[in-house]
Amino acid sequence: MLRCVLERLVRRAPRPRELLRGASPAARRRRAAPLIFAANLVALFVACGGGDAAPAGPGSDAGTKCTPRLPAAWAPHWTPPRAPRSDACSEDQIQLEYRACESLMGTAASCAPFRDDPSNATCVGCLFSDGNESSYGAIIRLDDSWKTNTPGCIALLDGDKSSSGCGAKVQAASACYDAACEGCEPFTSYTKCREEAGSGPCRQYYLDAVCLLRPLYSRCTAYATNQDYFVAAARLFCGVVTGESGGRARGGNE
């Protein structure tokens, strides 16, 4: 089953023990990266995590010290969200997809009956995107991991799907941290690298992304668990969801 990487852009990002225990250093880095990004933005670079030594990669020094360093001519690329589809998934389908396929208890055996049922194909197709697509749905698959499309959620809520909107700025900051610390191991060095990236090569992206703190975006960020994030994103992109005023996210069925 795909393992979870969350774009947890929240006021405080706790150490994700339930995701990191027993995982390899590389898996720990992938799963916790967006959690660390949230801490970077709001808690002024509070580090989290730990891990075992691993071979050094780009931007690292003998696997013990990493310096955030962007590749030459690096620039963020904005991938906008898909238009929401209110008819793609029922609430039962969203909940079952998470429990059977994406939760920590999900297995290939528990997932297969749901995924193999043709009546669920439209829902699954709406929920998931690959990292190389031109627009993203609710959940973005990354190798053996997934993350919720929080930047896309932000863009849908404020109706600004342009490359200058808050969603694009949040996505750019996250991508900058990833690029600046790519290959950094062990996990403690990776978290330290991401702390430094926000005050180093990614400083401007960090400052731009503080727009996510606006109350408008709480529907994208104010959750505590993997399931909460998954279900909220799935409802916004693929199910029926209403805002506080009873209206749907802007930029609905286009």
C-alpha positions in Angstrom: 0.0 0.0 0.0 1.1 3.6 -0.6 2.5 5.2 2.5 1.5 8.7 3.6 3.3 11.9 3.1 1.1 14.8 4.1 1.2 18.4 3.1 0.3 19.2 6.7 0.4 23.0 6.6 -0.8 23.5 10.1 0.0 25.9 13.0 2.1 23.3 14.7 3.4 20.0 13.2 3.9 17.3 15.8 6.6 14.6 15.4 4.9 12.0 13.2 5.8 8.9 15.4 3.0 6.8 13.9 4.5 7.2 10.4 8.2 7.0 11.3 8.5 4.1 13.7 10.2 1.1 12.0 10.7 2.9 8.6 14.0 3.2 6.7 15.8 6.5 6.8 14.7 7.3 3.3 11.1 6.4 4.0 11.2 8.5 7.1 12.4 11.5 5.1 9.7 11.1 2.5 6.9 10.6 4.9 7.7 13.5 7.3 8.8 16.1 4.8 5.5 18.0 4.6 5.1 17.8 8.3 8.5 19.5 8.7 7.5 22.1 6.1 4.6 23.0 8.3 6.8 23.4 11.3 9.2 25.5 9.3 6.5 28.0 8.3 4.7 28.4 11.6 6.9 27.3 14.4 10.1 29.0 13.1 11.9 25.9 12.1 11.2 23.5 14.9 13.0 20.3 13.9 11.5 16.8 14.3 12.5 13.2 13.7 15.6 11.1 13.9 17.2 8.3 12.0 20.1 6.0 11.2 23.0 6.9 9.1 22.7 6.4 5.3 25.0 7.0 2.3 25.6 10.7 1.6 23.8 12.3 -1.2 23.9 15.6 -3.1 24.2 18.5 -0.7 25.5 16.4 2.2 28.8 16.1 3.9 29.8 12.5 4.7 26.2 11.8 5.7 26.4 13.9 8.8 26.0 17.5 7.8 23.8 18.8 5.0 23.8 22.3 3.7 20.7 23.5 1.8 21.8 24.0 -1.8 19.5 24.5 -4.8 20.5 23.0 -8.1 21.7 25.6 -10.7 18.9 27.5 -12.3 16.3 25.7 -10.1 12.8 27.3 -10.3 9.5 26.1 -9.0 6.9 24.8 -11.4 3.2 25.4 -10.4 0.9 22.4 -10.9 -2.6 23.7 -10.5 -5.5 21.6 -9.1 -8.1 19.8 -11.1 -11.6 21.1 -11.1 -13.6 19.4 -8.3 -16.2 16.8 -9.2 -19.0 16.6 -6.7 -20.3 13.3 -8.3 -17.2 11.2 -8.3 -17.2 9.7 -4.8 -19.8 9.0 -2.2 -18.9 9.5 1.5 -18.8 5.7 1.9 -16.4 5.3 -1.0 -14.0 7.9 0.5 -14.0 6.3 3.9 -13.6 2.8 2.6 -10.7 3.8 0.2 -8.9 5.2 3.2 -9.5 2.3 5.6 -8.9 -0.5 3.1 -6.1 1.0 1.1 -4.3 4.0 2.7 -4.5 3.6 6.4 -1.6 2.0 8.4 -3.8 -1.2 8.6 -4.5 -1.3 4.9 -3.0 -4.2 2.9 -3.1 -5.4 -0.7 -5.7 -8.0 0.4 -8.0 -5.4 2.0 -7.6 -3.0 -0.8 -8.2 -5.3 -3.8 -11.9 -5.8 -3.4 -12.5 -2.0 -3.4 -10.1 -1.2 -6.2 -11.2 -4.1 -8.4 -14.9 -3.2 -8.2 -15.7 -1.3 -11.4 -18.3 0.8 -9.6 -15.4 2.5 -7.7 -13.3 3.3 -10.8 -14.6 6.8 -11.2 -13.9 7.6 -7.6 -10.4 6.2 -7.5 -9.6 8.0 -10.8 -10.7 11.3 -9.3 -8.9 10.9 -6.0 -5.4 10.2 -7.3 -2.8 11.9 -9.4 0.8 11.0 -10.3 3.5 13.5 -9.7 4.2 14.2 -13.4 0.6 15.2 -14.3 -0.3 18.7 -15.5 -2.8 19.1 -12.8 -3.4 17.4 -9.4 -6.4 15.9 -7.8 -6.9 15.3 -4.1 -4.0 12.9 -3.5 -0.6 12.9 -5.2 1.2 9.6 -5.5 5.0 9.7 -5.1 6.6 6.3 -5.6 5.5 4.4 -2.5 4.1 7.5 -0.7 1.3 9.9 -1.1 0.5 13.4 0.0 -2.6 15.5 0.1 -2.8 18.3 -2.4 -2.9 21.2 0.2 -1.7 23.8 -2.3 -4.5 22.8 -4.7 -7.0 23.0 -1.9 -5.9 26.5 -1.1 -6.2 27.5 -4.8 -9.7 26.1 -5.0 -10.9 27.9 -1.8 -9.7 31.3 -2.9 -10.4 30.8 -6.6 -6.9 31.7 -7.6 -5.4 28.9 -9.6 -2.7 31.2 -11.2 1.0 30.8 -10.6 0.9 33.9 -8.4 -1.7 32.7 -6.0 -1.3 31.5 -2.4 -1.6 27.8 -3.5 1.3 28.2 -5.9 3.4 30.0 -3.3 2.9 27.2 -0.8 3.7 24.5 -3.4 6.8 26.5 -4.4 8.1 26.7 -0.8 7.6 22.9 -0.3 9.3 22.2 -3.6 12.2 24.5 -2.7 12.9 22.7 0.6 12.8 19.4 -1.2 15.2 20.5 -3.9 17.6 22.1 -1.5 17.9 19.1 0.7 17.5 16.3 -1.9 19.6 13.2 -0.9 20.4 14.5 2.6 20.8 11.6 5.1 20.6 10.6 7.9 17.1 11.9 8.9 18.4 14.3 11.6 20.6 16.0 9.0 17.7 16.2 6.6 15.5 17.9 9.1 18.3 20.3 10.0 18.8 21.1 6.3 15.1 22.0 5.9 15.3 24.3 8.9 18.2 26.1 7.3 16.6 26.2 3.8 13.9 28.6 4.9 16.4 31.1 6.1 18.8 30.4 3.3 18.2 29.6 -0.4 14.4 29.2 0.1 14.0 32.4 2.2 11.8 34.2 -0.2 9.6 31.2 -0.9 9.2 30.8 2.9 8.1 34.4 3.3 5.7 34.1 0.4 4.0 31.0 1.8 2.9 32.5 5.1 -0.3 33.4 3.2 -1.5 29.9 4.2 -2.2 31.2 7.7 -5.3 33.0 6.6 -8.4 31.7 8.2 -9.9 31.1 4.8 -7.5 28.1 4.4 -8.3 26.3 7.6 -10.4 23.8 5.7 -7.1 22.7 4.0 -4.8 22.8 7.1 -6.7 22.4 10.4 -6.5 18.7 10.9 -4.6 16.3 13.2 -4.5 12.9 11.5 -3.7 11.3 8.2 -7.3 10.2 7.8 -8.6 13.7 8.5 -6.3 15.2 5.8 -7.2 12.4 3.3 -10.9 12.7 3.8 -11.0 16.5 3.7 -9.1 16.6 0.4 -11.2 13.8 -1.0 -14.4 15.6 -0.1 -13.3 18.8 -1.7 -12.1 17.4 -4.9 -14.3 14.4 -5.4 -17.4 14.5 -3.1 -20.0 16.9 -1.9 -18.5 19.6 0.4 -19.9 22.9 1.6 -18.2 25.8 3.3 -19.2 27.7 6.4 -21.6 29.8 4.3 -23.0 26.8 2.6 -21.2 27.4 -0.7 -18.9 25.1 -2.6 -15.2 25.9 -3.1 -14.7 28.4 -5.9 -13.7 27.0 -9.2 -16.1 24.0 -8.9 -17.2 22.0 -11.9 -15.5 23.7 -14.9 
